[in-house]
Amino acid sequence: MNSMQFSGKNVEDALQIALKELQVTKDKITYKVIEEGSKGILGLIGSKPAIIQVDVIQEEVAEVQKNLQDASEDMPTETVTVSRNHKEEAVQFLKGVFDKMDIEAEMNASLEDNILKVDISGPKMGLVIGYRGETLDSLQYLTSLVVNKNREDEYIRVILDTEGYRRKREETLERLAEKTAYKVKKYRRSMKLEPMNPYERRIIHSKLQKIDGITTRSVGEEPFRRVVIELDK
């Protein structure tokens, strides 16, 4: 299981924060209370946040990964020489994947300047997003393979999104970067962030380039590569 800790004003508040961050429903996780939390005197002095440890149920992750593997094996292999409708290719491929995942989804695709954007909506978008966006990233990668297969001209960049997840995740990462940079300056010591994919690491690097006295670098091997934030010496 993938364990993470979340805090809130009370246990229920921490739980809701966890569900929102992980983009899953309550039946897709297990959790235990690390700290009940307390209001303190007059609700201010000596108050402590509630802390819970959350685990994403692996059965859900495993099922999605299997469906994605099946979808990748079903990708067309013939050489395409006729004019292609890349939006339709992407939508039809994703429909096939969602059918296997037993997910009802509507898709709105647009292609401009060789960037194909597909916005997905439906009742089970938590499964489409997956833990930390891993399923959405996998779907995006596979869709890109389908769209760019046997292309001889310019590469088409594919971006999948649902419920504004990309924007929300980017905002979360930027806030994390700023808070961590503040701590690095305050305590004058380097800090490592959790492992992230290349897209998320780029967000951290880009955000902190604008902060004086701070530098960043990536260390480790995929998929455990992470960003180190430290003072610019």
C-alpha positions, 0 to 999 in steps of 0.5 A: 500500500501507499501510505501517506499522512494528512492533518486537519482540524479534526479526524473528519477534516483530515480525512476529507483533505486526504480524499480530495488530495488523492482524488479517491472515494472513502471506500478506496482507502483505509486509514488509522488515526495517529493523533486525535487532535485537540482544540486547546484552551479557548480553541487557540492556545495549545491546539493540536491538529488531528493526524491520520495515516492513509493507505490506498487499497492496492486492489483498485490500483492493480485492477486499473494497471491490468486494464491499462496493460490490456489496452496497450497490447490492443493498440493497432500495429498496422502502418497508417498511410491515409489521412488521419483524424487524431482527435477521433483516434484518441477518443476511440482508444480511450473509450476502449480503455474505459469500457474495460475499466467499466467507467462511463466517461465523456470526452471533449478533444481539441487539436491546435498547434500540434497539441491534442487536449482531451478533457474527460468527465464522468462519475468515476474520475477518481479511478481515472486520475489514480494515486497522485495522477499515476493512472491519468499519466499512464493513459496520457502516455498510451494515448500519445503512442496511439496518436503518434504511431507511424507519424513522419511529420511533427510530433503531437503532444497529448494532454489528458485532464479531468475535473481540472486535476492538472491545474489543481495539482500544479497549484498544490506543488507550487505551494509545496515548493514555496513552503519548503523553500521557506523552511530551507531558508529558515533552518538553513539546511537542504530538504528532499521532497517525495518522489515525483514524475518528470512533469511534477519535478519540472513544476517544482524547479520552475517555481523555485527558479524565481526565488532568490537564494534557493537552488534545486536539483534532482537525485535518484533513479526513476521512479524514485527520483526526487527534488532537493531544495537547498540554499544557493551557495 
